[in-house]
Each structure stands twice: as C-alpha cells, then as structure tokens.
C-alpha cells in the first residue's frame, strides 16, 4: 500500500476515483454504457461556443474544448456530437479541469491504461483521445506561459 497521502482534490485522487468506478463494472459493455452515460449527463457547450477555433483536430467526431482561466486555474468544458466521445472528454475534464497549468503539464494520466481504455478503443477513437489530451496540455502550456509573463 502506498503510504503517500493523496491530496483529496488532486489529479491523482480524481483518477483513482475513476478507476474505482470502472472496477465496479463487470465488462466492457457496461463500461461503454457508463462512458455514454457520462456524455449524456455532461452539460456540453452552448452552440455559440462551438467554433472552429476550439474544435480539436485529430478526432473522427466533432469535439470542442473550451477553456477559461479562473483564479490561476484552467476550467475546461467540452462537447462532442458522439456520445462515447462526449463521455471521454468528460472523463478528461473531471481529471484536469480546475487545476493550475503546472499540475496539468506535470500530471501523469495513468487512469486511461489502468481502466483498460486504450485496449478497448478503436484506433480512430484512441487517436482522438490522444488529441484531446494533447490539446489540454497545449492550453495548459499557453496559460502557464501567459501567467509567467504577467509576473
């Protein structure tokens, strides 16, 4: 057992919570249903925000990722026209939103491997997931640079 105390609201704690949720599901049919449910309960984005400049390139379906900097933390919101993809972006938002840029850049997203997602996504969805993560890290780097230059 790891004796290191995990901060309650850390990226690690958020990932561990997702892993625990997925461990309760028996097979990948149930896990896909859960991901779809996450997409269905996600508030998504208003149509006015779904602009080409926030659309993630490299995804088979349309995915939009909106960011705001609030009190030095990045707040992500996202949407997709495909429910599984919307559920995937929602999982990433649950882990990475409301974090300082440095946390996002340094965060190791181990939950994707631990829940077996990589092995169960089609190659095009896996590429899309990688594109979502890459875009979130690019935003984090941009905001980190902006904050450093402001000081």
TAPE-V795727 format. One record per residue. SS is DSSP state (A for helix, B for strand, O for the rest). PHI is phi in whole degrees, -180 to 180 (NA if undefined). PSI is psi in radians with two decimals (NA if undefined). Layout:
ss,phi,psi
SS,PHI,PSI
SS,PHI,PSI
//
This chain:
ss,phi,psi
O,NA,2.45
O,-76,2.15
O,-85,-0.13
O,-73,2.25
O,-76,2.22
O,-90,2.21
O,-60,2.39
O,-58,-0.63
O,-112,0.64
O,-93,2.89
A,-59,-0.69
A,-63,-0.77
A,-63,-0.71
A,-63,-0.73
A,-68,-0.75
A,-61,-0.64
A,-65,-0.73
A,-64,-0.76
A,-59,-0.78
A,-61,-0.75
A,-60,-0.78
A,-69,-0.52
A,-66,-0.41
O,-76,-0.31
O,-91,2.37
O,-77,-0.70
O,-143,3.12
A,-74,-0.32
A,-65,-0.79
A,-66,-0.67
A,-67,-0.70
A,-64,-0.73
A,-60,-0.71
A,-64,-0.76
A,-62,-0.73
A,-63,-0.74
A,-61,-0.69
A,-61,-0.69
A,-67,-0.66
A,-70,-0.59
A,-88,-0.17
O,-67,2.36
O,-67,-0.34
O,69,-2.72
O,-128,2.58
O,-63,2.59
A,-54,-0.61
A,-62,-0.45
A,-87,-0.25
O,-79,1.23
O,-102,2.78
A,-59,-0.52
A,-72,-0.29
A,-110,0.10
B,-76,2.34
O,-83,2.19
O,-81,2.54
O,99,0.03
O,-104,2.44
O,-67,-0.73
O,-94,2.97
O,-77,2.23
B,-135,2.26
B,-118,2.41
B,-129,1.97
B,-101,2.48
B,-131,2.62
B,-141,2.59
B,-104,2.05
B,-127,2.08
O,53,0.71
O,79,0.11
B,-120,2.55
B,-89,2.25
B,-111,2.05
B,-98,2.56
B,-142,2.61
B,-149,2.99
B,-158,2.80
B,-152,2.75
O,-89,0.02
O,-120,2.24
A,-62,-0.71
A,-63,-0.77
A,-65,-0.68
A,-64,-0.66
A,-66,-0.68
A,-65,-0.79
A,-66,-0.58
A,-65,-0.70
A,-60,-0.81
A,-63,-0.71
A,-64,-0.72
A,-58,-0.59
A,-85,-0.73
A,-103,-0.29
O,-75,2.65
O,64,0.71
B,-124,2.72
B,-70,2.58
A,-52,-0.73
A,-59,-0.72
A,-61,-0.73
A,-67,-0.76
A,-67,-0.62
A,-89,-0.24
O,-68,2.32
O,-95,2.01
O,-87,1.32
O,-81,-0.29
A,-63,-0.53
A,-61,-0.78
A,-72,-0.73
A,-65,-0.55
O,-90,-0.03
O,81,0.30
A,-65,-0.73
A,-57,-0.71
A,-73,-0.34
A,-108,0.10
O,-100,2.56
O,-64,2.75
A,-55,-0.67
A,-69,-0.67
A,-70,-0.65
A,-63,-0.72
A,-63,-0.71
A,-63,-0.74
A,-62,-0.76
A,-62,-0.67
A,-66,-0.67
A,-63,-0.82
A,-62,-0.78
A,-59,-0.78
A,-65,-0.67
A,-64,-0.67
A,-71,-0.62
A,-63,-0.78
A,-60,-0.74
A,-61,-0.74
A,-64,-0.74
A,-63,-0.78
A,-69,-0.64
A,-61,-0.79
A,-64,-0.75
A,-61,-0.78
A,-66,-0.71
A,-66,-0.69
A,-73,-0.38
A,-78,-0.34
O,-93,NA
//
